[in-house]
Amino acid sequence: MTLLESLKNRFVGKELALSGLLALAVSLKFVNLNNTLMRGSLEDPLTLLALVGTSLALASLPLLLPRRFRGAGMLFVDFWLTVLVWTDLLSLRYYSDLFTLRNLGLGTQLSAVADSVVALMEPKDALLWLDFPVLGYLACRLTGRSRELPALDRIRSGAVLALVAIFLVPFGLRVQRFEKTCPGALASMWDRPAVALSLGSLNYHLADLLSIASETFRARKPATDLEEVAGWFQERPGTEAHRYHGIAAGKNLIVIQVEALQAFVLNRSVGGVEITPNLNRLARRGLSFTETYHQTAMGNSADAEFLVNTGLFPAPTGVAYTRYAGNEFNSIASALKAKGYSTIALHGDRPGFWNRARMYPSLSFDRFVSNRDFQVDSIIGLGLSDESFFRQSLPILKAQKQPFYAFLITLSSHYPFNMDLQKIPELPLGELAGTQLGNYLRCIHYADAQIGAFVDGLRREGLLDESVLAVYGDHPGLTVADQPDLARFLGVLDVSDPVAWKKAQKIPFIVRLPRGRLRGQFSLAAGQIDIGPTLGNLMGTDLPTAFGQDLLNTDRGFVVFRNGSFLDDETWVLPEQNLAYDLKTGKARALPEPPEELARARQKLIFSDAILQGNLIPRLNASFQ
């Protein structure tokens, strides 16, 4: 063996040792992060192996560099991964959420957070950097002795890449298992801490990066331009001549999004007991839109909020709340703020859930009250009970500067409806006792009771007749597995029939005006995207970039769904299946040619996607002036 070969072998061994030391340091930092999220979260051997394997893969990448740069490369990897861990910890302390690369675009919100960063730091954070000087010293010594040695050859490059691939095998296996357990969770990133607990915190970031890269690779230039979109909106008739325009101008607006509330529960009883007596009363004393369909996609509750508040469709891939929080939006809140309203959103969950803490400023909410602000004195299911949520929200609204727009989201009726049965009123369920449908009915009965108590509180505080109160459901709660029980409950033969199931998934939309000024029942087809324009008309405002319609000033419903299907008052069209269903008879027919409304439905989706992908709202607003 020559002297040069001996030296190369010695340096190779030292480089591998330094790479192993770097992987160990990185693994320990992310293991600590996982324990911060939940102690014992890495008890699953595959999750721990995947985290260590990804650390080894990242620590091996500098070995691809020319020898004189490998030490610096290892320091680079260590520095930025340490910054990533530290950013996660600060984000957890501020948002109760993990950092995501998607939020790099939230530059407009950084100023609000900057003042708090120093306060969020803790002395123990210095421990994250203990390995950096040690690795720096060893890397400098290694680099200093290897300046004249040859760079990496192709064979060794291939060997390093093969090692990286082997190290990432556990990551691939863990992701595959996670996707089988929670389909779509990685694409939506609905709960980043939950993903990190399942995959390991380092692997969460790798999955986040791959998801963003995949979306970027698949992304196409929008098949439209600013002038087309602006022209479409400008051709719509103005709102000033609409019936009831501004009938509630200057009044407060209180909107309640109720978790998993479906329309079939209204005006029904179990064992002689009304399931939703308070919602029934509100519907009789206000406006009730009985043919309202949910239009949510991958984002469920977040999509419902987005549809209602912006009048835009859900994102074509992923979720708007996590992908486009850095965009500017026209919203109910922005329209009312222009008229001097204060705006507030309230939810008894973590502020980072569905990225709400970052999205709400983009929707023009002045304040977000989350479980960090409420006293968490009663927990049902996923978080603060509806009883406690409404009880604590009442004094907050009483103290809010009027007129205000308040957006409240309930939580207790969330799937799987296994709340503590002692905390909710009994329903004589009979044969439904112990079934998923029976549990669902009890949860909705509980939610209805808390809404009733909240309405009584608004009346007591003098707010009810100074406010427009709107209530709607965010998405269905029951699944296909519940169809047999639901069929028996509704007294129909089969809700597995496509039309019957579609109708069973309708949601309520109820509006009560001050002193019950307007009352009536509307049976035209409606969607969540119509709620914003309808409320805007009553409040005397306009959502200039909303794709919905004011339900009080149209004689024909038209609802477009994210998958491209659509319906009106008579027909439900599924273009992908070349089918159309008669909504009255349930009969299907083939489509000999594309229906006239197909182009209209597609145009709405294309234009909405263009607005999201191009962040077009600022330029659209400028073009309207």
Number of C-alpha atoms within 10 A of each C-alpha: 5 7 8 11 10 11 13 15 12 11 18 14 12 15 23 14 12 20 26 16 17 23 24 15 22 28 21 15 21 23 22 16 22 22 15 13 20 13 13 12 18 20 9 12 9 16 24 20 19 24 29 26 23 27 27 24 22 21 26 26 19 22 22 20 15 16 23 20 17 22 26 18 21 24 20 13 19 23 15 11 18 20 14 18 22 20 16 21 23 23 19 19 14 19 20 20 24 26 23 21 11 15 17 10 14 15 9 12 15 11 9 9 11 10 10 12 14 10 10 13 14 10 6 7 13 10 9 17 16 11 16 15 11 11 21 16 11 15 23 15 12 19 18 12 11 16 13 10 14 12 14 13 10 10 8 12 15 12 12 18 16 13 15 20 14 15 22 22 15 20 26 14 13 20 21 12 14 17 13 10 10 10 12 15 19 20 19 21 26 24 17 24 23 19 22 21 21 20 28 30 30 25 27 25 20 15 21 22 15 14 17 18 12 12 14 10 9 10 11 9 10 15 10 14 14 16 11 11 20 21 13 13 16 14 8 9 9 11 20 13 9 16 14 17 21 18 16 21 19 18 22 26 27 22 21 19 23 27 24 27 29 25 21 16 20 20 14 15 15 15 10 9 14 16 25 22 18 20 21 18 13 21 24 16 19 21 22 23 23 21 20 28 30 26 23 25 21 21 24 21 21 22 26 23 21 25 28 26 25 25 27 29 30 29 24 17 16 23 23 26 27 24 23 22 24 21 22 19 26 22 28 27 30 22 19 26 18 10 14 13 21 22 26 22 20 24 25 29 23 21 22 23 21 25 26 23 22 21 25 18 19 24 22 21 21 16 15 20 19 21 17 14 14 17 13 15 9 13 18 21 16 16 19 25 25 27 23 18 30 25 15 16 19 17 13 14 19 13 8 15 13 17 20 22 26 23 21 20 21 27 22 26 29 21 20 14 23 16 21 11 13 7 13 17 11 12 20 14 18 10 10 17 14 10 13 20 23 21 22 22 23 25 28 24 24 23 27 22 21 21 22 19 16 21 19 14 17 19 13 10 14 12 20 21 18 19 23 24 22 22 22 26 27 31 25 20 19 20 11 10 11 15 18 15 17 24 17 13 15 14 10 11 12 15 22 17 12 15 19 18 16 15 16 22 20 23 29 25 25 25 26 24 23 19 13 15 13 14 16 12 14 15 13 18 20 31 26 30 31 25 26 26 29 22 27 24 26 22 23 20 22 24 24 22 23 23 21 26 21 21 22 18 15 12 9 13 19 22 23 26 21 17 14 15 19 21 23 17 18 15 19 22 25 19 18 9 10 13 15 21 19 16 19 11 11 15 13 16 12 13 14 8 8 11 12 8 14 16 10 14 19 18 16 20 22 17 23 24 21 19 25 23 19 16 16 19 19 13 14 19 14 9 13 11 5
